[in-house]
Amino acid sequence: MGGGTGAAQASSLKEGASGSFGDFLQKAVNETVNSGKASEHQMAASAASKDGSIVDVVTAVAEAETTLQTVVAVRDKVIAAYQDIIRMPI
């Protein structure tokens, strides 16, 4: 679980520039789900073996939390933009 996720997210942002906004959102949601699953897997592996590293677990949980916070912030911005469009006079 190292620092490779930042590079993967930057790569997906570059790929998303050529695709549609919906594709970009789908990739972001998939990355969020995968990050959460990796965190859960790391916790389960650490709990199953007594010699598991707690640092790896904390790192995985922190990465999942950061990813989720980013998705929530983007969601809030999209909702705010939608509400601004709805309020526009015709």
PyMOL Python script that loads the backbone (N, CA, C, O; Angstrom):
from pymol import cmd

cmd.read_pdbstr("""\
ATOM      1  N   MET A   1       0.835  -1.181   0.000  1.00  0.00           N
ATOM      2  CA  MET A   1       0.000   0.000   0.000  1.00  0.00           C
ATOM      3  C   MET A   1       0.875   1.237   0.000  1.00  0.00           C
ATOM      4  O   MET A   1       0.620   2.017   0.918  1.00  0.00           O
ATOM      5  N   GLY A   2       1.722   1.545  -0.717  1.00  0.00           N
ATOM      6  CA  GLY A   2       2.620   2.664  -0.547  1.00  0.00           C
ATOM      7  C   GLY A   2       2.106   3.936  -1.145  1.00  0.00           C
ATOM      8  O   GLY A   2       0.900   4.179  -1.194  1.00  0.00           O
ATOM      9  N   GLY A   3       3.043   4.762  -1.608  1.00  0.00           N
ATOM     10  CA  GLY A   3       2.685   6.046  -2.156  1.00  0.00           C
ATOM     11  C   GLY A   3       2.322   5.981  -3.625  1.00  0.00           C
ATOM     12  O   GLY A   3       2.262   7.025  -4.274  1.00  0.00           O
ATOM     13  N   GLY A   4       2.084   4.832  -4.167  1.00  0.00           N
ATOM     14  CA  GLY A   4       1.772   4.680  -5.573  1.00  0.00           C
ATOM     15  C   GLY A   4       0.393   5.189  -5.949  1.00  0.00           C
ATOM     16  O   GLY A   4       0.125   5.393  -7.133  1.00  0.00           O
ATOM     17  N   THR A   5      -0.488   5.399  -4.984  1.00  0.00           N
ATOM     18  CA  THR A   5      -1.843   5.811  -5.318  1.00  0.00           C
ATOM     19  C   THR A   5      -1.884   7.227  -5.861  1.00  0.00           C
ATOM     20  O   THR A   5      -2.728   7.531  -6.704  1.00  0.00           O
ATOM     21  N   GLY A   6      -1.010   8.091  -5.410  1.00  0.00           N
ATOM     22  CA  GLY A   6      -0.981   9.461  -5.918  1.00  0.00           C
ATOM     23  C   GLY A   6      -0.624   9.492  -7.392  1.00  0.00           C
ATOM     24  O   GLY A   6      -1.216  10.241  -8.169  1.00  0.00           O
ATOM     25  N   ALA A   7       0.349   8.671  -7.773  1.00  0.00           N
ATOM     26  CA  ALA A   7       0.735   8.591  -9.178  1.00  0.00           C
ATOM     27  C   ALA A   7      -0.389   7.991 -10.007  1.00  0.00           C
ATOM     28  O   ALA A   7      -0.622   8.411 -11.141  1.00  0.00           O
ATOM     29  N   ALA A   8      -1.089   7.006  -9.443  1.00  0.00           N
ATOM     30  CA  ALA A   8      -2.200   6.392 -10.167  1.00  0.00           C
ATOM     31  C   ALA A   8      -3.334   7.391 -10.364  1.00  0.00           C
ATOM     32  O   ALA A   8      -3.956   7.417 -11.426  1.00  0.00           O
ATOM     33  N   GLN A   9      -3.609   8.211  -9.353  1.00  0.00           N
ATOM     34  CA  GLN A   9      -4.660   9.212  -9.479  1.00  0.00           C
ATOM     35  C   GLN A   9      -4.275  10.279 -10.500  1.00  0.00           C
ATOM     36  O   GLN A   9      -5.126  10.727 -11.269  1.00  0.00           O
ATOM     37  N   ALA A  10      -3.012  10.692 -10.522  1.00  0.00           N
ATOM     38  CA  ALA A  10      -2.563  11.677 -11.500  1.00  0.00           C
ATOM     39  C   ALA A  10      -2.673  11.106 -12.911  1.00  0.00           C
ATOM     40  O   ALA A  10      -3.057  11.809 -13.846  1.00  0.00           O
ATOM     41  N   SER A  11      -2.334   9.834 -13.056  1.00  0.00           N
ATOM     42  CA  SER A  11      -2.443   9.177 -14.355  1.00  0.00           C
ATOM     43  C   SER A  11      -3.892   9.113 -14.812  1.00  0.00           C
ATOM     44  O   SER A  11      -4.191   9.344 -15.984  1.00  0.00           O
ATOM     45  N   SER A  12      -4.799   8.795 -13.875  1.00  0.00           N
ATOM     46  CA  SER A  12      -6.207   8.702 -14.257  1.00  0.00           C
ATOM     47  C   SER A  12      -6.775  10.071 -14.585  1.00  0.00           C
ATOM     48  O   SER A  12      -7.684  10.176 -15.408  1.00  0.00           O
ATOM     49  N   LEU A  13      -6.259  11.128 -13.957  1.00  0.00           N
ATOM     50  CA  LEU A  13      -6.704  12.477 -14.295  1.00  0.00           C
ATOM     51  C   LEU A  13      -6.306  12.838 -15.724  1.00  0.00           C
ATOM     52  O   LEU A  13      -7.079  13.463 -16.450  1.00  0.00           O
ATOM     53  N   LYS A  14      -5.101  12.444 -16.123  1.00  0.00           N
ATOM     54  CA  LYS A  14      -4.657  12.714 -17.487  1.00  0.00           C
ATOM     55  C   LYS A  14      -5.506  11.942 -18.488  1.00  0.00           C
ATOM     56  O   LYS A  14      -5.877  12.471 -19.536  1.00  0.00           O
ATOM     57  N   GLU A  15      -5.812  10.686 -18.162  1.00  0.00           N
ATOM     58  CA  GLU A  15      -6.648   9.875 -19.046  1.00  0.00           C
ATOM     59  C   GLU A  15      -8.060  10.437 -19.093  1.00  0.00           C
ATOM     60  O   GLU A  15      -8.702  10.413 -20.143  1.00  0.00           O
ATOM     61  N   GLY A  16      -8.555  10.948 -17.955  1.00  0.00           N
ATOM     62  CA  GLY A  16      -9.901  11.487 -17.874  1.00  0.00           C
ATOM     63  C   GLY A  16     -10.078  12.748 -18.692  1.00  0.00           C
ATOM     64  O   GLY A  16     -11.202  13.096 -19.054  1.00  0.00           O
ATOM     65  N   ALA A  17      -8.984  13.444 -18.992  1.00  0.00           N
ATOM     66  CA  ALA A  17      -9.065  14.679 -19.758  1.00  0.00           C
ATOM     67  C   ALA A  17      -9.578  14.404 -21.173  1.00  0.00           C
ATOM     68  O   ALA A  17     -10.225  15.264 -21.771  1.00  0.00           O
ATOM     69  N   SER A  18      -9.299  13.229 -21.708  1.00  0.00           N
ATOM     70  CA  SER A  18      -9.744  12.924 -23.060  1.00  0.00           C
ATOM     71  C   SER A  18     -11.128  12.273 -23.077  1.00  0.00           C
ATOM     72  O   SER A  18     -11.766  12.231 -24.129  1.00  0.00           O
ATOM     73  N   GLY A  19     -11.607  11.765 -21.941  1.00  0.00           N
ATOM     74  CA  GLY A  19     -12.907  11.113 -21.872  1.00  0.00           C
ATOM     75  C   GLY A  19     -13.988  12.080 -21.442  1.00  0.00           C
ATOM     76  O   GLY A  19     -13.755  13.282 -21.313  1.00  0.00           O
ATOM     77  N   SER A  20     -15.170  11.539 -21.224  1.00  0.00           N
ATOM     78  CA  SER A  20     -16.282  12.376 -20.796  1.00  0.00           C
ATOM     79  C   SER A  20     -16.241  12.571 -19.288  1.00  0.00           C
ATOM     80  O   SER A  20     -15.514  11.878 -18.577  1.00  0.00           O
ATOM     81  N   PHE A  21     -17.030  13.522 -18.814  1.00  0.00           N
ATOM     82  CA  PHE A  21     -17.105  13.800 -17.387  1.00  0.00           C
ATOM     83  C   PHE A  21     -17.670  12.602 -16.642  1.00  0.00           C
ATOM     84  O   PHE A  21     -17.234  12.299 -15.532  1.00  0.00           O
ATOM     85  N   GLY A  22     -18.626  11.927 -17.237  1.00  0.00           N
ATOM     86  CA  GLY A  22     -19.197  10.731 -16.623  1.00  0.00           C
ATOM     87  C   GLY A  22     -18.160   9.631 -16.449  1.00  0.00           C
ATOM     88  O   GLY A  22     -18.140   8.945 -15.427  1.00  0.00           O
ATOM     89  N   ASP A  23     -17.290   9.464 -17.456  1.00  0.00           N
ATOM     90  CA  ASP A  23     -16.220   8.478 -17.347  1.00  0.00           C
ATOM     91  C   ASP A  23     -15.267   8.837 -16.217  1.00  0.00           C
ATOM     92  O   ASP A  23     -14.818   7.969 -15.468  1.00  0.00           O
ATOM     93  N   PHE A  24     -14.964  10.121 -16.103  1.00  0.00           N
ATOM     94  CA  PHE A  24     -14.083  10.589 -15.034  1.00  0.00           C
ATOM     95  C   PHE A  24     -14.689  10.291 -13.668  1.00  0.00           C
ATOM     96  O   PHE A  24     -13.995   9.814 -12.770  1.00  0.00           O
ATOM     97  N   LEU A  25     -15.981  10.570 -13.508  1.00  0.00           N
ATOM     98  CA  LEU A  25     -16.638  10.300 -12.231  1.00  0.00           C
ATOM     99  C   LEU A  25     -16.682   8.804 -11.942  1.00  0.00           C
ATOM    100  O   LEU A  25     -16.493   8.388 -10.799  1.00  0.00           O
ATOM    101  N   GLN A  26     -16.927   8.005 -12.953  1.00  0.00           N
ATOM    102  CA  GLN A  26     -16.960   6.559 -12.762  1.00  0.00           C
ATOM    103  C   GLN A  26     -15.602   6.050 -12.291  1.00  0.00           C
ATOM    104  O   GLN A  26     -15.533   5.212 -11.391  1.00  0.00           O
ATOM    105  N   LYS A  27     -14.525   6.548 -12.889  1.00  0.00           N
ATOM    106  CA  LYS A  27     -13.179   6.138 -12.474  1.00  0.00           C
ATOM    107  C   LYS A  27     -12.907   6.569 -11.038  1.00  0.00           C
ATOM    108  O   LYS A  27     -12.310   5.817 -10.268  1.00  0.00           O
ATOM    109  N   ALA A  28     -13.342   7.775 -10.672  1.00  0.00           N
ATOM    110  CA  ALA A  28     -13.121   8.265  -9.309  1.00  0.00           C
ATOM    111  C   ALA A  28     -13.865   7.406  -8.294  1.00  0.00           C
ATOM    112  O   ALA A  28     -13.328   7.082  -7.235  1.00  0.00           O
ATOM    113  N   VAL A  29     -15.086   7.044  -8.615  1.00  0.00           N
ATOM    114  CA  VAL A  29     -15.869   6.197  -7.702  1.00  0.00           C
ATOM    115  C   VAL A  29     -15.230   4.814  -7.585  1.00  0.00           C
ATOM    116  O   VAL A  29     -15.136   4.260  -6.489  1.00  0.00           O
ATOM    117  N   ASN A  30     -14.795   4.265  -8.705  1.00  0.00           N
ATOM    118  CA  ASN A  30     -14.146   2.950  -8.676  1.00  0.00           C
ATOM    119  C   ASN A  30     -12.869   2.976  -7.849  1.00  0.00           C
ATOM    120  O   ASN A  30     -12.599   2.037  -7.100  1.00  0.00           O
ATOM    121  N   GLU A  31     -12.076   4.046  -7.977  1.00  0.00           N
ATOM    122  CA  GLU A  31     -10.856   4.170  -7.184  1.00  0.00           C
ATOM    123  C   GLU A  31     -11.175   4.290  -5.703  1.00  0.00           C
ATOM    124  O   GLU A  31     -10.437   3.768  -4.867  1.00  0.00           O
ATOM    125  N   THR A  32     -12.262   4.970  -5.368  1.00  0.00           N
ATOM    126  CA  THR A  32     -12.666   5.105  -3.975  1.00  0.00           C
ATOM    127  C   THR A  32     -13.051   3.748  -3.398  1.00  0.00           C
ATOM    128  O   THR A  32     -12.647   3.398  -2.289  1.00  0.00           O
ATOM    129  N   VAL A  33     -13.827   2.997  -4.149  1.00  0.00           N
ATOM    130  CA  VAL A  33     -14.245   1.665  -3.698  1.00  0.00           C
ATOM    131  C   VAL A  33     -13.030   0.762  -3.542  1.00  0.00           C
ATOM    132  O   VAL A  33     -12.912   0.043  -2.550  1.00  0.00           O
ATOM    133  N   ASN A  34     -12.133   0.795  -4.510  1.00  0.00           N
ATOM    134  CA  ASN A  34     -10.936  -0.048  -4.445  1.00  0.00           C
ATOM    135  C   ASN A  34     -10.059   0.332  -3.261  1.00  0.00           C
ATOM    136  O   ASN A  34      -9.475  -0.543  -2.622  1.00  0.00           O
ATOM    137  N   SER A  35      -9.959   1.614  -2.960  1.00  0.00           N
ATOM    138  CA  SER A  35      -9.171   2.067  -1.823  1.00  0.00           C
ATOM    139  C   SER A  35      -9.774   1.560  -0.518  1.00  0.00           C
ATOM    140  O   SER A  35      -9.050   1.117   0.373  1.00  0.00           O
ATOM    141  N   GLY A  36     -11.091   1.623  -0.408  1.00  0.00           N
ATOM    142  CA  GLY A  36     -11.760   1.111   0.791  1.00  0.00           C
ATOM    143  C   GLY A  36     -11.576  -0.387   0.942  1.00  0.00           C
ATOM    144  O   GLY A  36     -11.345  -0.882   2.045  1.00  0.00           O
ATOM    145  N   LYS A  37     -11.678  -1.112  -0.167  1.00  0.00           N
ATOM    146  CA  LYS A  37     -11.493  -2.560  -0.116  1.00  0.00           C
ATOM    147  C   LYS A  37     -10.062  -2.913   0.273  1.00  0.00           C
ATOM    148  O   LYS A  37      -9.841  -3.849   1.041  1.00  0.00           O
ATOM    149  N   ALA A  38      -9.092  -2.173  -0.250  1.00  0.00           N
ATOM    150  CA  ALA A  38      -7.696  -2.430   0.095  1.00  0.00           C
ATOM    151  C   ALA A  38      -7.451  -2.179   1.581  1.00  0.00           C
ATOM    152  O   ALA A  38      -6.704  -2.910   2.232  1.00  0.00           O
ATOM    153  N   SER A  39      -8.087  -1.144   2.101  1.00  0.00           N
ATOM    154  CA  SER A  39      -7.965  -0.841   3.523  1.00  0.00           C
ATOM    155  C   SER A  39      -8.540  -1.969   4.369  1.00  0.00           C
ATOM    156  O   SER A  39      -7.919  -2.401   5.341  1.00  0.00           O
ATOM    157  N   GLU A  40      -9.724  -2.446   3.999  1.00  0.00           N
ATOM    158  CA  GLU A  40     -10.352  -3.543   4.735  1.00  0.00           C
ATOM    159  C   GLU A  40      -9.509  -4.814   4.643  1.00  0.00           C
ATOM    160  O   GLU A  40      -9.363  -5.538   5.628  1.00  0.00           O
ATOM    161  N   HIS A  41      -8.961  -5.080   3.471  1.00  0.00           N
ATOM    162  CA  HIS A  41      -8.125  -6.260   3.284  1.00  0.00           C
ATOM    163  C   HIS A  41      -6.881  -6.179   4.171  1.00  0.00           C
ATOM    164  O   HIS A  41      -6.482  -7.169   4.785  1.00  0.00           O
ATOM    165  N   GLN A  42      -6.277  -4.999   4.230  1.00  0.00           N
ATOM    166  CA  GLN A  42      -5.077  -4.802   5.044  1.00  0.00           C
ATOM    167  C   GLN A  42      -5.390  -5.003   6.525  1.00  0.00           C
ATOM    168  O   GLN A  42      -4.597  -5.605   7.249  1.00  0.00           O
ATOM    169  N   MET A  43      -6.538  -4.504   6.980  1.00  0.00           N
ATOM    170  CA  MET A  43      -6.932  -4.684   8.378  1.00  0.00           C
ATOM    171  C   MET A  43      -7.184  -6.152   8.687  1.00  0.00           C
ATOM    172  O   MET A  43      -6.774  -6.648   9.736  1.00  0.00           O
ATOM    173  N   ALA A  44      -7.860  -6.851   7.776  1.00  0.00           N
ATOM    174  CA  ALA A  44      -8.142  -8.269   7.990  1.00  0.00           C
ATOM    175  C   ALA A  44      -6.854  -9.088   8.014  1.00  0.00           C
ATOM    176  O   ALA A  44      -6.706  -9.993   8.835  1.00  0.00           O
ATOM    177  N   ALA A  45      -5.928  -8.774   7.118  1.00  0.00           N
ATOM    178  CA  ALA A  45      -4.655  -9.494   7.079  1.00  0.00           C
ATOM    179  C   ALA A  45      -3.860  -9.252   8.351  1.00  0.00           C
ATOM    180  O   ALA A  45      -3.211 -10.164   8.864  1.00  0.00           O
ATOM    181  N   SER A  46      -3.906  -8.046   8.854  1.00  0.00           N
ATOM    182  CA  SER A  46      -3.184  -7.721  10.085  1.00  0.00           C
ATOM    183  C   SER A  46      -3.818  -8.409  11.281  1.00  0.00           C
ATOM    184  O   SER A  46      -3.114  -8.880  12.174  1.00  0.00           O
ATOM    185  N   ALA A  47      -5.146  -8.471  11.304  1.00  0.00           N
ATOM    186  CA  ALA A  47      -5.838  -9.129  12.414  1.00  0.00           C
ATOM    187  C   ALA A  47      -5.617 -10.640  12.390  1.00  0.00           C
ATOM    188  O   ALA A  47      -5.537 -11.266  13.447  1.00  0.00           O
ATOM    189  N   ALA A  48      -5.519 -11.228  11.214  1.00  0.00           N
ATOM    190  CA  ALA A  48      -5.340 -12.674  11.092  1.00  0.00           C
ATOM    191  C   ALA A  48      -3.945 -13.114  11.532  1.00  0.00           C
ATOM    192  O   ALA A  48      -3.781 -14.186  12.115  1.00  0.00           O
ATOM    193  N   SER A  49      -2.953 -12.289  11.253  1.00  0.00           N
ATOM    194  CA  SER A  49      -1.588 -12.637  11.648  1.00  0.00           C
ATOM    195  C   SER A  49      -1.120 -11.661  12.722  1.00  0.00           C
ATOM    196  O   SER A  49      -1.235 -10.446  12.564  1.00  0.00           O
ATOM    197  N   LYS A  50      -0.610 -12.190  13.782  1.00  0.00           N
ATOM    198  CA  LYS A  50      -0.201 -11.351  14.914  1.00  0.00           C
ATOM    199  C   LYS A  50       1.024 -10.504  14.590  1.00  0.00           C
ATOM    200  O   LYS A  50       1.296  -9.528  15.289  1.00  0.00           O
ATOM    201  N   ASP A  51       1.757 -10.851  13.561  1.00  0.00           N
ATOM    202  CA  ASP A  51       2.970 -10.108  13.227  1.00  0.00           C
ATOM    203  C   ASP A  51       2.737  -9.043  12.149  1.00  0.00           C
ATOM    204  O   ASP A  51       3.703  -8.530  11.585  1.00  0.00           O
ATOM    205  N   GLY A  52       1.490  -8.701  11.854  1.00  0.00           N
ATOM    206  CA  GLY A  52       1.172  -7.680  10.858  1.00  0.00           C
ATOM    207  C   GLY A  52       1.607  -6.304  11.326  1.00  0.00           C
ATOM    208  O   GLY A  52       1.636  -6.021  12.524  1.00  0.00           O
ATOM    209  N   SER A  53       1.939  -5.469  10.387  1.00  0.00           N
ATOM    210  CA  SER A  53       2.411  -4.124  10.713  1.00  0.00           C
ATOM    211  C   SER A  53       1.228  -3.175  10.875  1.00  0.00           C
ATOM    212  O   SER A  53       0.417  -3.023   9.961  1.00  0.00           O
ATOM    213  N   ILE A  54       1.135  -2.552  12.016  1.00  0.00           N
ATOM    214  CA  ILE A  54       0.063  -1.589  12.277  1.00  0.00           C
ATOM    215  C   ILE A  54       0.248  -0.337  11.427  1.00  0.00           C
ATOM    216  O   ILE A  54      -0.718   0.364  11.128  1.00  0.00           O
ATOM    217  N   VAL A  55       1.486  -0.058  11.041  1.00  0.00           N
ATOM    218  CA  VAL A  55       1.758   1.113  10.199  1.00  0.00           C
ATOM    219  C   VAL A  55       1.081   0.958   8.841  1.00  0.00           C
ATOM    220  O   VAL A  55       0.529   1.917   8.303  1.00  0.00           O
ATOM    221  N   ASP A  56       1.127  -0.253   8.290  1.00  0.00           N
ATOM    222  CA  ASP A  56       0.476  -0.499   6.998  1.00  0.00           C
ATOM    223  C   ASP A  56      -1.034  -0.325   7.109  1.00  0.00           C
ATOM    224  O   ASP A  56      -1.670   0.211   6.201  1.00  0.00           O
ATOM    225  N   VAL A  57      -1.601  -0.774   8.213  1.00  0.00           N
ATOM    226  CA  VAL A  57      -3.041  -0.641   8.414  1.00  0.00           C
ATOM    227  C   VAL A  57      -3.428   0.823   8.529  1.00  0.00           C
ATOM    228  O   VAL A  57      -4.391   1.261   7.900  1.00  0.00           O
ATOM    229  N   VAL A  58      -2.693   1.577   9.321  1.00  0.00           N
ATOM    230  CA  VAL A  58      -3.006   2.999   9.505  1.00  0.00           C
ATOM    231  C   VAL A  58      -2.846   3.752   8.189  1.00  0.00           C
ATOM    232  O   VAL A  58      -3.650   4.629   7.875  1.00  0.00           O
ATOM    233  N   THR A  59      -1.827   3.420   7.428  1.00  0.00           N
ATOM    234  CA  THR A  59      -1.615   4.066   6.128  1.00  0.00           C
ATOM    235  C   THR A  59      -2.761   3.765   5.171  1.00  0.00           C
ATOM    236  O   THR A  59      -3.245   4.658   4.475  1.00  0.00           O
ATOM    237  N   ALA A  60      -3.193   2.515   5.135  1.00  0.00           N
ATOM    238  CA  ALA A  60      -4.292   2.129   4.241  1.00  0.00           C
ATOM    239  C   ALA A  60      -5.587   2.826   4.636  1.00  0.00           C
ATOM    240  O   ALA A  60      -6.329   3.290   3.771  1.00  0.00           O
ATOM    241  N   VAL A  61      -5.863   2.905   5.926  1.00  0.00           N
ATOM    242  CA  VAL A  61      -7.075   3.570   6.391  1.00  0.00           C
ATOM    243  C   VAL A  61      -7.012   5.069   6.087  1.00  0.00           C
ATOM    244  O   VAL A  61      -8.012   5.659   5.678  1.00  0.00           O
ATOM    245  N   ALA A  62      -5.856   5.679   6.281  1.00  0.00           N
ATOM    246  CA  ALA A  62      -5.705   7.110   5.989  1.00  0.00           C
ATOM    247  C   ALA A  62      -5.897   7.393   4.499  1.00  0.00           C
ATOM    248  O   ALA A  62      -6.511   8.395   4.134  1.00  0.00           O
ATOM    249  N   GLU A  63      -5.380   6.522   3.643  1.00  0.00           N
ATOM    250  CA  GLU A  63      -5.563   6.696   2.200  1.00  0.00           C
ATOM    251  C   GLU A  63      -7.034   6.576   1.822  1.00  0.00           C
ATOM    252  O   GLU A  63      -7.537   7.357   1.015  1.00  0.00           O
ATOM    253  N   ALA A  64      -7.717   5.607   2.402  1.00  0.00           N
ATOM    254  CA  ALA A  64      -9.140   5.435   2.113  1.00  0.00           C
ATOM    255  C   ALA A  64      -9.938   6.638   2.603  1.00  0.00           C
ATOM    256  O   ALA A  64     -10.860   7.092   1.925  1.00  0.00           O
ATOM    257  N   GLU A  65      -9.593   7.148   3.763  1.00  0.00           N
ATOM    258  CA  GLU A  65     -10.303   8.306   4.308  1.00  0.00           C
ATOM    259  C   GLU A  65     -10.089   9.544   3.439  1.00  0.00           C
ATOM    260  O   GLU A  65     -11.031  10.289   3.172  1.00  0.00           O
ATOM    261  N   THR A  66      -8.860   9.759   3.003  1.00  0.00           N
ATOM    262  CA  THR A  66      -8.555  10.908   2.142  1.00  0.00           C
ATOM    263  C   THR A  66      -9.298  10.806   0.816  1.00  0.00           C
ATOM    264  O   THR A  66      -9.828  11.801   0.324  1.00  0.00           O
ATOM    265  N   THR A  67      -9.337   9.623   0.243  1.00  0.00           N
ATOM    266  CA  THR A  67     -10.043   9.422  -1.016  1.00  0.00           C
ATOM    267  C   THR A  67     -11.529   9.695  -0.855  1.00  0.00           C
ATOM    268  O   THR A  67     -12.143  10.340  -1.705  1.00  0.00           O
ATOM    269  N   LEU A  68     -12.105   9.205   0.234  1.00  0.00           N
ATOM    270  CA  LEU A  68     -13.529   9.425   0.482  1.00  0.00           C
ATOM    271  C   LEU A  68     -13.829  10.911   0.691  1.00  0.00           C
ATOM    272  O   LEU A  68     -14.835  11.413   0.191  1.00  0.00           O
ATOM    273  N   GLN A  69     -12.977  11.609   1.414  1.00  0.00           N
ATOM    274  CA  GLN A  69     -13.164  13.043   1.626  1.00  0.00           C
ATOM    275  C   GLN A  69     -13.097  13.807   0.306  1.00  0.00           C
ATOM    276  O   GLN A  69     -13.838  14.770   0.106  1.00  0.00           O
ATOM    277  N   THR A  70     -12.219  13.384  -0.586  1.00  0.00           N
ATOM    278  CA  THR A  70     -12.112  14.034  -1.897  1.00  0.00           C
ATOM    279  C   THR A  70     -13.382  13.820  -2.708  1.00  0.00           C
ATOM    280  O   THR A  70     -13.886  14.754  -3.332  1.00  0.00           O
ATOM    281  N   VAL A  71     -13.898  12.605  -2.703  1.00  0.00           N
ATOM    282  CA  VAL A  71     -15.121  12.313  -3.453  1.00  0.00           C
ATOM    283  C   VAL A  71     -16.298  13.113  -2.887  1.00  0.00           C
ATOM    284  O   VAL A  71     -17.119  13.624  -3.649  1.00  0.00           O
ATOM    285  N   VAL A  72     -16.387  13.224  -1.578  1.00  0.00           N
ATOM    286  CA  VAL A  72     -17.468  13.991  -0.963  1.00  0.00           C
ATOM    287  C   VAL A  72     -17.347  15.467  -1.326  1.00  0.00           C
ATOM    288  O   VAL A  72     -18.358  16.118  -1.589  1.00  0.00           O
ATOM    289  N   ALA A  73     -16.130  16.008  -1.346  1.00  0.00           N
ATOM    290  CA  ALA A  73     -15.936  17.408  -1.715  1.00  0.00           C
ATOM    291  C   ALA A  73     -16.339  17.655  -3.168  1.00  0.00           C
ATOM    292  O   ALA A  73     -16.973  18.665  -3.474  1.00  0.00           O
ATOM    293  N   VAL A  74     -15.975  16.740  -4.059  1.00  0.00           N
ATOM    294  CA  VAL A  74     -16.358  16.880  -5.470  1.00  0.00           C
ATOM    295  C   VAL A  74     -17.874  16.787  -5.608  1.00  0.00           C
ATOM    296  O   VAL A  74     -18.482  17.559  -6.350  1.00  0.00           O
ATOM    297  N   ARG A  75     -18.480  15.848  -4.899  1.00  0.00           N
ATOM    298  CA  ARG A  75     -19.940  15.716  -4.931  1.00  0.00           C
ATOM    299  C   ARG A  75     -20.613  17.015  -4.488  1.00  0.00           C
ATOM    300  O   ARG A  75     -21.571  17.464  -5.116  1.00  0.00           O
ATOM    301  N   ASP A  76     -20.112  17.616  -3.407  1.00  0.00           N
ATOM    302  CA  ASP A  76     -20.689  18.859  -2.909  1.00  0.00           C
ATOM    303  C   ASP A  76     -20.568  19.983  -3.945  1.00  0.00           C
ATOM    304  O   ASP A  76     -21.491  20.782  -4.108  1.00  0.00           O
ATOM    305  N   LYS A  77     -19.436  20.040  -4.637  1.00  0.00           N
ATOM    306  CA  LYS A  77     -19.241  21.066  -5.668  1.00  0.00           C
ATOM    307  C   LYS A  77     -20.189  20.842  -6.847  1.00  0.00           C
ATOM    308  O   LYS A  77     -20.741  21.798  -7.391  1.00  0.00           O
ATOM    309  N   VAL A  78     -20.375  19.595  -7.239  1.00  0.00           N
ATOM    310  CA  VAL A  78     -21.281  19.289  -8.350  1.00  0.00           C
ATOM    311  C   VAL A  78     -22.714  19.655  -7.982  1.00  0.00           C
ATOM    312  O   VAL A  78     -23.441  20.213  -8.804  1.00  0.00           O
ATOM    313  N   ILE A  79     -23.123  19.348  -6.767  1.00  0.00           N
ATOM    314  CA  ILE A  79     -24.474  19.699  -6.316  1.00  0.00           C
ATOM    315  C   ILE A  79     -24.653  21.207  -6.270  1.00  0.00           C
ATOM    316  O   ILE A  79     -25.697  21.720  -6.673  1.00  0.00           O
ATOM    317  N   ALA A  80     -23.644  21.924  -5.781  1.00  0.00           N
ATOM    318  CA  ALA A  80     -23.726  23.387  -5.721  1.00  0.00           C
ATOM    319  C   ALA A  80     -23.828  23.976  -7.130  1.00  0.00           C
ATOM    320  O   ALA A  80     -24.599  24.909  -7.356  1.00  0.00           O
ATOM    321  N   ALA A  81     -23.057  23.437  -8.076  1.00  0.00           N
ATOM    322  CA  ALA A  81     -23.114  23.916  -9.453  1.00  0.00           C
ATOM    323  C   ALA A  81     -24.482  23.634 -10.058  1.00  0.00           C
ATOM    324  O   ALA A  81     -25.032  24.487 -10.755  1.00  0.00           O
ATOM    325  N   TYR A  82     -25.033  22.468  -9.808  1.00  0.00           N
ATOM    326  CA  TYR A  82     -26.362  22.119 -10.299  1.00  0.00           C
ATOM    327  C   TYR A  82     -27.412  23.079  -9.741  1.00  0.00           C
ATOM    328  O   TYR A  82     -28.281  23.546 -10.477  1.00  0.00           O
ATOM    329  N   GLN A  83     -27.334  23.371  -8.455  1.00  0.00           N
ATOM    330  CA  GLN A  83     -28.291  24.287  -7.843  1.00  0.00           C
ATOM    331  C   GLN A  83     -28.165  25.696  -8.426  1.00  0.00           C
ATOM    332  O   GLN A  83     -29.167  26.389  -8.599  1.00  0.00           O
ATOM    333  N   ASP A  84     -26.939  26.118  -8.728  1.00  0.00           N
ATOM    334  CA  ASP A  84     -26.757  27.434  -9.371  1.00  0.00           C
ATOM    335  C   ASP A  84     -27.385  27.456 -10.759  1.00  0.00           C
ATOM    336  O   ASP A  84     -27.992  28.452 -11.151  1.00  0.00           O
ATOM    337  N   ILE A  85     -27.241  26.366 -11.500  1.00  0.00           N
ATOM    338  CA  ILE A  85     -27.839  26.307 -12.834  1.00  0.00           C
ATOM    339  C   ILE A  85     -29.356  26.333 -12.747  1.00  0.00           C
ATOM    340  O   ILE A  85     -30.016  26.995 -13.549  1.00  0.00           O
ATOM    341  N   ILE A  86     -29.908  25.619 -11.781  1.00  0.00           N
ATOM    342  CA  ILE A  86     -31.360  25.584 -11.608  1.00  0.00           C
ATOM    343  C   ILE A  86     -31.900  26.981 -11.263  1.00  0.00           C
ATOM    344  O   ILE A  86     -32.998  27.339 -11.689  1.00  0.00           O
ATOM    345  N   ARG A  87     -31.154  27.750 -10.513  1.00  0.00           N
ATOM    346  CA  ARG A  87     -31.602  29.082 -10.109  1.00  0.00           C
ATOM    347  C   ARG A  87     -31.501  30.145 -11.217  1.00  0.00           C
ATOM    348  O   ARG A  87     -32.052  31.237 -11.078  1.00  0.00           O
ATOM    349  N   MET A  88     -30.811  29.831 -12.296  1.00  0.00           N
ATOM    350  CA  MET A  88     -30.627  30.802 -13.374  1.00  0.00           C
ATOM    351  C   MET A  88     -31.962  31.108 -14.042  1.00  0.00           C
ATOM    352  O   MET A  88     -32.758  30.208 -14.307  1.00  0.00           O
ATOM    353  N   PRO A  89     -32.196  32.400 -14.312  1.00  0.00           N
ATOM    354  CA  PRO A  89     -33.434  32.736 -15.033  1.00  0.00           C
ATOM    355  C   PRO A  89     -33.319  32.331 -16.503  1.00  0.00           C
ATOM    356  O   PRO A  89     -32.233  32.310 -17.083  1.00  0.00           O
ATOM    357  N   ILE A  90     -34.457  32.015 -17.075  1.00  0.00           N
ATOM    358  CA  ILE A  90     -34.463  31.588 -18.478  1.00  0.00           C
ATOM    359  C   ILE A  90     -34.633  32.792 -19.379  1.00  0.00           C
ATOM    360  O   ILE A  90     -34.663  32.648 -20.602  1.00  0.00           O
TER     361      ILE A  90
END
""", "prot")
cmd.dss("prot")
cmd.show_as("cartoon", "prot")
cmd.util.cbc("prot")
cmd.orient("prot")
